[in-house]
Amino acid sequence: MVLGRLLLAATVFGLAALLFVSAGMMPVAASQGHWPITRVLLNFTMRRSVQTHALGITSPSAEEQSLGTLAMVLKGAGHYAAGCLPCHGAPGHPRAEVMLHSVPEPPYLPPMVDDWNDRELFWIVKHGIKYTAMPAWPSQRRDDEIWAMVAFLRRLPALEPAEFRRLAYGGEAAIPESGPTRPATQPQALTNCARCHGRHGEGDGNGAFPSVAGQGEPYLLASLQAYARGDRHSGVMQPVAAGLDLDEMRTMAKYYATAEGGRHGGETTDGRSDYGRDDATLAAIARGAQLAQEGSAARRVASCVECHGPRPGPRNALYPRIAGQPAAYIELQLSLFKRGDRGGTAYAGIMTTVAERLEPGDIHDLALYYSSLPANGRPGLD
């Protein structure tokens, strides 16, 4: 008897709710906000879901941390400034006024980061949150980028405004003052590039971002197009490239192809070596040199220099120059190729096949070797 009454009550309630919704009476206006009970239930549901799903997240792998703490923080900071700042703000940067009228209102993040552990932050950044306008990471194959964002978020609450600007925008984010190839109609696009890749494309000197100065124009253009299509996987670069039209891409590629970056192989921008000079490192460089120059017939690994140099003679314009790039950056790219998570231009499949045949030690040695090479003022991009 009691069970029957409960079933009847549930049926009546369900029909009443369906009628209420079907009649268009359910309020959906952001100007009215949520009912208090709705707000409590949604927040509770969101927190419990994140906490549960984050239990399966493991700590970042060695290759996902290969850039080191500072480089990871810088990598996360640059993207935070470009993609997160309008909604979540930062020290010295309030949230955009229009976002304050969203429902739910996106939180001002610095005082709230410590409410979540690293795994939970990773899950939120990677997967986003439904019904809140919090998007998922554009590429689900780049956990290294997401861990970099987590590393930055951990620093965010303690940052002063000046420190945030230094991390997010770099020391020289302004566009060049003059020059025949300076883009006349896309200053903002070039400023966005300079924030991470340096004013003259020389990189940031910490291994977080590659140098793009002096790279071949066809390769730069093809890479931007691959990013925009999602063929090259990066939650950082895909939104940037997708926001450029073809003329802007050509302008950026031409500018950086003719730029004179100031770095040389194996050095940061302040002249410090980015690899040690101990015997073990020198031995690794020697092994990398031999593998790069001779390949390995037993493992069907071709010579690296045939495609990427350094060697005399012409090369395919869609093969990048990698001499002088940061060792950690090269190592990360080869590791992504090995996992099949890197993607790229039409020739990326060749590198995926090659990288699958390399051992982690080979990748480490090759990265040190190419990083040790002088870039002759014209470093390459991965």
C-alpha positions, 0 to 999 in steps of 0.5 A: 500500500505504501509502495503504491502511494510512493509510486503514484506520487513519483508518477504525478511529480514526474508528469508535473515536471514534464508539463512544467518544462514542456510549457516553457516555464523553466527559467533559463535566463542568465539574468535571473541566475540559478535558484539557490537549491539548483546552485548547491546541487550543481556545485556538489555534483561537479565537485564529486564528479571531478574528485571521482574521475580524477582518482584515475589520473597518474602523476606526469611521466618523466617525458611530460616533465622533461622541460623542468619546472620553470619551463613548464610554468612558462609554457602554462603561463603563456597559454593562460594569458591567451585562453584563460585570463578573460574568464578567470583573471590573474593578479593585476588582471580582473576578469572581463566584465562580460564574463561576470554576467555568465551563469555560473559566473567563472571564478576568479582563480588565484584564491581557488586553486588550492581547493583542488589537488594536482590530479583534479586540476589536470582533469578539469583542464583536460576535460572541461566542465559541462554547463559552465562554458569551461572548455575541454583542452583542444587536444586530448593527446598532449598531457604534457601541455596540461601538466604544464598548465597545472604547474603554472596554476600552482604558482598563480596564487602567490604571484604579484602582478609584475611577476604574472606579467613576466611569466605570461608575456615575457620580457620582450613581447613587443613587435619589432620596430622596423624591418622590411618583413615586419607585418604591417596589418597583423601587429597583434598576431605577431605580438602573440607569437613573440610572447612565447617564441621571442621578439625575433623568434629566438625562443625564450632561453629556458627550453619551454618554446622553440626558436622559429627564427630562420626556419624555412618559410614553407615549413613554417606555413605548413606547420601553422596549417597543420596546427589549424586543422588539428593534424598537429596536436597541441592545445596551445598552438591549435587555437592560435593557428586556427585564428589566423587566415591564410594571408596572416599565416603567410605573413608570419611564416615570411617574417620568421623565416627571414628573422635573425634569431640571436641564439646559438646551439646549446645556449640560453639567451643569457649565455648559459649552456642548457646542457652540462659539460660533464663526461657523461653528457659529452659521451651522450653527445658523441653517441647522438652524433654517430646515430644522427650521421650514420643511422642504424641499419640493424633497426632500420633507422636512417641517418638524421642528417639526410633530412635535418642536416647539418650537411651540404646540398639542398633539402626538402623545404618541408623538413625542419632545421633542428640544430640549436634547439633546446635539448628538452624540447627536441626530446619531447618532440621525439617522444611524442612522435614515438607515442604517435601523439605528435602529428604535423605536416604531410611528412610527419608519418615518416618521423613517427615510424623512425621514432618508434624504432628509437629507444629512450636513450637514443632520443636523449642522445640525439636531443643533446647532439642537435642541441649542442650544434651551432645554429649560426644565428638561424635556429630551427623549429620542430 
